Amino acid sequence: MSTLKADTIQNTSGGAATLTKQHAAKMWIQATSASSVSTQGSFNVSSLTDVNAGALFPNATNSFANDDYSVSCVSNDYHVTLTDMQTGGFRYTSHNSSHSATDSSKQCATVHGDLA
């Protein structure tokens, strides 16, 4: 058995290597809207828009090729709805057990899809 060890892998031109059959997240965010809206961690998010109670719109640093990407959203409240998917971001809203939009201390989303 052989062992491959490397610190850096490049393509034949010296640029970044293309990994085939890999589908890493193209965008992710952990945010809060509890007392004020803020991003607690993110990747490929340029800014976060507070739409209204419980509703956030993360704006992508690098836009998606189309609005046919996949988003997984969770909240520490009852459930999350996803709407308004655009190439530059999407809207997701946290809801309480009464199904009312509510601010939440943890709202997370992960996006898989093709970047433009």
DRENDRENKOL-67429 format. One record per residue (C-alpha): residue in one letter; x, y negated, z negated. Coordinates in nm, 4 decimals, always signed. Example, Ala and Ser with C-alpha at 12.3 -4.5 7.8 and 13.67 -1.06 7.14 Angstrom:
<sites>
+----+----------+----------+----------+
: aa :       c1 :       c2 :       c3 :
+----+----------+----------+----------+
:  A :  +1.2300 :  +0.4500 :  -0.7800 :
:  S :  +1.3670 :  +0.1060 :  -0.7140 :
+----+----------+----------+----------+
</sites>
This chain:
<sites>
+----+----------+----------+----------+
: aa :       c1 :       c2 :       c3 :
+----+----------+----------+----------+
:  M :  +0.0000 :  +0.0000 :  +0.0000 :
:  S :  +0.1240 :  -0.3509 :  +0.0861 :
:  T :  +0.0782 :  -0.6674 :  -0.1155 :
:  L :  +0.0425 :  -1.0068 :  +0.0526 :
:  K :  +0.1375 :  -1.3077 :  -0.1607 :
:  A :  +0.1186 :  -1.6643 :  -0.0279 :
:  D :  +0.0832 :  -2.0173 :  -0.1591 :
:  T :  -0.0248 :  -2.1691 :  +0.1733 :
:  I :  -0.1778 :  -2.0148 :  +0.4838 :
:  Q :  -0.1859 :  -2.2148 :  +0.8087 :
:  N :  -0.2988 :  -2.1469 :  +1.1625 :
:  T :  -0.0406 :  -2.1081 :  +1.4420 :
:  S :  -0.0452 :  -2.4859 :  +1.5034 :
:  G :  +0.0328 :  -2.5619 :  +1.1376 :
:  G :  -0.3208 :  -2.6726 :  +1.0456 :
:  A :  -0.5791 :  -2.5269 :  +0.8125 :
:  A :  -0.6565 :  -2.1605 :  +0.8733 :
:  T :  -1.0077 :  -2.0650 :  +0.9796 :
:  L :  -1.1514 :  -1.7890 :  +0.7650 :
:  T :  -1.3946 :  -1.5718 :  +0.9547 :
:  K :  -1.7061 :  -1.4186 :  +0.8011 :
:  Q :  -1.6836 :  -1.6605 :  +0.5076 :
:  H :  -1.9819 :  -1.8686 :  +0.4031 :
:  A :  -1.8664 :  -2.0930 :  +0.1209 :
:  A :  -2.0958 :  -2.3630 :  -0.0159 :
:  K :  -2.0724 :  -2.6797 :  +0.1925 :
:  M :  -2.2195 :  -2.8998 :  -0.0825 :
:  W :  -2.3003 :  -2.8636 :  -0.4511 :
:  I :  -2.4040 :  -3.0928 :  -0.7331 :
:  Q :  -2.4791 :  -3.0878 :  -1.1030 :
:  A :  -2.6611 :  -3.4017 :  -1.2113 :
:  T :  -2.8708 :  -3.5483 :  -1.4903 :
:  S :  -3.1671 :  -3.7825 :  -1.4795 :
:  A :  -3.2476 :  -3.7625 :  -1.8531 :
:  S :  -3.1422 :  -4.1053 :  -1.9877 :
:  S :  -2.9711 :  -4.2347 :  -1.6751 :
:  V :  -2.8931 :  -4.0765 :  -1.3406 :
:  S :  -2.5395 :  -3.9517 :  -1.3018 :
:  T :  -2.3400 :  -3.6806 :  -1.1313 :
:  Q :  -2.1708 :  -3.4395 :  -1.3718 :
:  G :  -1.9820 :  -3.2591 :  -1.0954 :
:  S :  -2.0083 :  -3.2286 :  -0.7188 :
:  F :  -1.8552 :  -3.1365 :  -0.3860 :
:  N :  -1.9305 :  -3.3168 :  -0.0563 :
:  V :  -2.1571 :  -3.5681 :  -0.2342 :
:  S :  -2.0865 :  -3.9355 :  -0.1613 :
:  S :  -2.3601 :  -4.0787 :  -0.3858 :
:  L :  -2.6764 :  -3.9861 :  -0.5731 :
:  T :  -3.0056 :  -4.1723 :  -0.5259 :
:  D :  -3.2650 :  -4.1856 :  -0.8060 :
:  V :  -3.5886 :  -4.1533 :  -0.6060 :
:  N :  -3.8352 :  -4.1533 :  -0.9013 :
:  A :  -3.9103 :  -3.9460 :  -1.2147 :
:  G :  -3.7186 :  -3.6205 :  -1.1876 :
:  A :  -3.6429 :  -3.6717 :  -0.8165 :
:  L :  -3.2857 :  -3.7039 :  -0.6918 :
:  F :  -3.1388 :  -3.7358 :  -0.3414 :
:  P :  -2.7719 :  -3.6374 :  -0.3141 :
:  N :  -2.6159 :  -3.8014 :  -0.0085 :
:  A :  -2.3639 :  -3.5859 :  +0.1768 :
:  T :  -2.0125 :  -3.7157 :  +0.2376 :
:  N :  -2.0008 :  -3.5011 :  +0.5531 :
:  S :  -2.3409 :  -3.4562 :  +0.7190 :
:  F :  -2.4868 :  -3.1235 :  +0.8228 :
:  A :  -2.5256 :  -3.0229 :  +1.1892 :
:  N :  -2.9052 :  -3.0121 :  +1.1466 :
:  D :  -3.1671 :  -2.9848 :  +0.8711 :
:  D :  -3.1822 :  -2.6030 :  +0.8905 :
:  Y :  -2.9443 :  -2.5424 :  +0.5991 :
:  S :  -3.0234 :  -2.3441 :  +0.2857 :
:  V :  -3.0555 :  -2.5091 :  -0.0564 :
:  S :  -3.0790 :  -2.3380 :  -0.3949 :
:  C :  -3.1987 :  -2.5667 :  -0.6752 :
:  V :  -3.2353 :  -2.5087 :  -1.0482 :
:  S :  -3.3207 :  -2.7229 :  -1.3469 :
:  N :  -3.3310 :  -2.6696 :  -1.7205 :
:  D :  -3.7009 :  -2.7545 :  -1.6943 :
:  Y :  -3.9828 :  -2.5388 :  -1.5582 :
:  H :  -3.9182 :  -2.5453 :  -1.1830 :
:  V :  -3.7746 :  -2.7515 :  -0.8948 :
:  T :  -3.9279 :  -2.8467 :  -0.5609 :
:  L :  -3.7247 :  -2.9242 :  -0.2503 :
:  T :  -3.8425 :  -3.1777 :  +0.0089 :
:  D :  -3.7169 :  -3.4267 :  +0.2659 :
:  M :  -3.4278 :  -3.2230 :  +0.4081 :
:  Q :  -3.2138 :  -3.4395 :  +0.6376 :
:  T :  -2.8697 :  -3.3960 :  +0.7918 :
:  G :  -2.7325 :  -3.6423 :  +0.5352 :
:  G :  -2.8930 :  -3.4951 :  +0.2234 :
:  F :  -3.2164 :  -3.3764 :  +0.0639 :
:  R :  -3.4595 :  -3.4551 :  -0.2167 :
:  Y :  -3.5218 :  -3.2238 :  -0.5083 :
:  T :  -3.7541 :  -3.2806 :  -0.8041 :
:  S :  -3.7594 :  -3.1273 :  -1.1531 :
:  H :  -4.1028 :  -3.0372 :  -1.2969 :
:  N :  -4.2176 :  -2.9517 :  -1.6487 :
:  S :  -4.4537 :  -2.6660 :  -1.7440 :
:  S :  -4.7518 :  -2.8949 :  -1.6669 :
:  H :  -4.6150 :  -2.9305 :  -1.3111 :
:  S :  -4.5459 :  -3.3019 :  -1.3585 :
:  A :  -4.2225 :  -3.4496 :  -1.2228 :
:  T :  -3.9876 :  -3.5037 :  -1.5138 :
:  D :  -3.6348 :  -3.6260 :  -1.5700 :
:  S :  -3.3978 :  -3.3469 :  -1.6646 :
:  S :  -3.0606 :  -3.3218 :  -1.8368 :
:  K :  -2.9406 :  -3.0575 :  -1.5860 :
:  Q :  -3.0378 :  -3.0402 :  -1.2195 :
:  C :  -2.8194 :  -2.8310 :  -0.9901 :
:  A :  -2.8192 :  -2.7599 :  -0.6182 :
:  T :  -2.5975 :  -2.5598 :  -0.3846 :
:  V :  -2.6117 :  -2.5899 :  -0.0046 :
:  H :  -2.5026 :  -2.3416 :  +0.2625 :
:  G :  -2.5109 :  -2.4405 :  +0.6276 :
:  D :  -2.3113 :  -2.5811 :  +0.9163 :
:  L :  -2.1477 :  -2.9210 :  +0.8873 :
:  A :  -2.1649 :  -3.1606 :  +1.1841 :
+----+----------+----------+----------+
</sites>
